[in-house]
Amino acid sequence: MTIEGHNGFGQHGSWLTTADVDALVAKPYVVALLNWLKAHNESDSTFWVADLADTPGWARRQFQNARQYLIDAGWNIPLTRPRPGHPVLYRWGGRHRGREKQNERV
């Protein structure tokens, strides 16, 4: 399994509950961004939400709306304020851990 690249133990990945999938099924850009972030960041990570607007199929507004949805829904919590030339640092919110949690904004 390891040689073939199918051993998921100790690797990042993306998994959503059925309830989360049901809630997000009409929001494909949110699902794409959330899955990308989950696949690249551990539960205790701090991270930037990279600007995917240059990715084929993404428009800047779609990316910004998806990022804001994840903040408003408690998936991502900004740790720093937006400043020109400096990316905002985020951490996972309560939704990522499978618990409802009030959005903690900076």
Summary of the structure (lengths in Angstrom):
residues: 106
radius of gyration: 14.5
end to end distance: 43.3
largest distance: 45.7
contacts: 237
relative contact order: 0.15
helix: 31%
strand: 11%
